[in-house]
Amino acid sequence: MAKPGLDGHDRGIKVLAAAYRDAGMEVIYLGLRQTPEMIVSAALQEDADVIALSSMNNAHMTIFPNVFTLMQEKGMKDVLLTGGGIIPKKDRQSLSEIGVGILFGPGTPVQETIDYISGWVAENRR
């Protein structure tokens, strides 16, 4: 889990990280101001099943495609890229079309995100 770019709004991602941990997931929160390269490098080193990004600063149409491209270049085709934040529906659709997973908005029940990630991992990983 990471907060890419200059986004400093980290309360939500910290709540989610704790909820995912409590649901039995191994969680690594990289913190604020992460670059796409830092995020993908950490995911490779940790053999992550999922990369989850939080974007509250309107950089989602740059950050998500950049992370996704790096993932493809590194052969991470069996890793889910998901996340959430303030992302308009048309942008969520555009990101989905390039291969980004479901992106969740404010107010989404935490269990809904846990169910999505758990289901994706059960269906798509080794």
N, C-alpha and C positions, 0 to 999 in steps of 0.2 A: 504494500500500500504506500502511496506517495502523494505529495502535494507538489505538482510540477510548477515551474515558473515562479513568478513573484507573488503568488496567491498565499496570503497569510492566515486565511480563515481555516483553522484546523480543529475546531471543537467537534464537528460532525465526524471527521475521519477517525478521531481518537475514540469516539463513542462506538463507531462501527468496528474498529480494531478490537476493542474490548469484547464486544458482542460476538465477533467471529471467534476470538480465543475461547470465550465461554461456551461456544457451540462445538468446540473440539478442533478447530482449525489451527494450524501453525501460522502465526501472523508475524510478519516483519514490517514494521512501519519505518520508512526511510526518513520521514520528516519533511520539513519545508524546503522550498527552493531547489528542487531536484530537476536536473536536466533529463531529457529523454535518454541520453547515453548512460547516465548514472542509474536510471531506473532499470533499463534493459540489462545492464551489466550486473546489477544486484540480483535480478531475477534469474539470470544465467548461473551465477555463482551459487545461488540457493536452490536451484532446480525447482523453481516455482511452478505451480499449477495455474496460477492466476496473477495477473497484474491488475490492481484496482487503483484508479486515479480519482482524485477529487479536484474538480475545477469550478471555482467560484468567481473567476476573474475574466471570463469571456475569451480565454485563449484556447478553448477546447478544439476549435477547427484547425489549430496548428499543432497543439500538443498530442492529441490522440493519433492523428495521421503520422506524425513523426515517430512516436513510440511504436505504432503498428508496423511502419516500414522497417525500423531497426529490428523488430522482432522477426520479420520475414527474412531479412538479410542474415540474421543469426540462426536461422533454421528453427525458430520457436513456433512452429505451426500447430503444436498441440497445447499451447498456452492461451488461456482466455484473457483478453483485454476488455475490462469492464470498468465501471466507475459511476460517477454521478456529479451532480452540482446543478448550477443554473445553466441548463442546456436546452434551448428551444427545440420543440418537436421536429421541425424541419431539419435542424442540425443533427439531432439524434438519428433521424432517418438516413441522412447522408453518410454519417459515420457507420451506421449499420451496413450500408451498401458496400463499404470497403472491407468489412469483416470485423468491425468492433462489436462486442457483445452488447447486451442490454445496458442502457445508461439510465440511472435512476435519478429522480428529481427530489427536491425537498418534500418532506412529509411522507415519503415512502416507508411503509412499515419495515423495520429492521429484519423481521423474519422473512419477508418477501425476498430480500437480497440474499439472505443465508440460504433459502431454498433454491434460488436460482444458481448460486455458485456451487452449492453441494450437488445439485442435479447435473450441472454441466460437467463437473469434475468426474462424477460417477459414470457419466455417459461417454466422456471423451478422453480420459487419461488411462494409462497403463493399468 
